[in-house]
Amino acid sequence: MVVGVPVYFLLGRAKLRRIWTPALIGFGATALPYLLYALYRGEKGYELGEILFLTCLVGLMGAGTGLIFWLIARPDRVVQSAPPKSNRPVAE
């Protein structure tokens, strides 16, 4: 939510409303911190390939979260406003 809501407003302003955009942002927002933490901590007993595999798994969960957010918010649907009312009198 800390990342999702500001990104939602920024993407709406930039007119980026496709389904893959929140999926990529969700992937990056979860995978990058996990990767940095795993590399910093040194995950004893894991090799680099295993760390990257686990990072991809965490990233896929973030991508799924981004897709669910897109399905709920549906930014691709633009709300159409009602036509303006006329001040002209109705002819009888």
N, C-alpha and C positions, 0 to 999 in steps of 0.2 A: 504494500500500500504506500509505503514511503517513496518508492520509485514509480509505481504504476500511475498514480493520480497526476503528478506533474507531467509525466511523459504523455499521458492521455491528452492533456490540454495543449502541450507543445505539438503533438502530432496533429491534433485537430486544427490548430492554427496554421500548420504547414500543409494541410490538406492531404496528409498521408493516412488513408483509412483502409488500407488493404490488410488482409488477415495475417500475412507473414510478418508485418512490421512489429506488432506486439510479441509475436513468437520469438523473433530474433532479439528483441530487447529483453524479454524474459530469460532467454538463454544466457545472454551476456551478463545480465544483472545477478544471476545466481552462480554461473560457472566461474566468472573471473574472481570474485572474492574467495570461492572455495579453492581455486587453483593457487592463488597467492598465499592463502593460509597453509595449504598442503606443502607448497615449496618452502615456505618459511619454517614450518615446524619440522620438516624433514621426514614426516611419516615413516617412522622406523619400520623396517620390514617390507616396505613397498618400493618397487622400482618406478622409474619415470613413466613407463608404459602403463602400469597399473594406476598411477596417479592421474594420468590423462584419461584413462577409461572411466574412472570414478568421476572425474570432472565432467565428462560428457554425460554421464548418467544424471548428475545433479543439474546440468544445463538443460537436459531434456525435461526434467520436472519443472524447471522455470519456464521453458517454452510451452509446456502444457498449461501452466498457470496463465501465461499471456494469452493463449488461445481461449481459455475459459473466460477471461476478462473481456476479450473481444466479442465472444458470443453473448455475454450479458449486456455489455454497453452498446454493442452494434453501432460503432461510429460511422459505418458506411451508409447508414440510413440518415438522410438529411430531412429534418422536420420541415414541412412546408407550412408557411404561414397562411392564414386565412386571407382571402382577397379583401382589399380595403372597402369599407362601406361607403356608399355614396350619400352625399347630403342632399341630392336632388329629390324632390317630392315624387312619390309614386303616382303615375297617371292612372286615373280610374276610367 
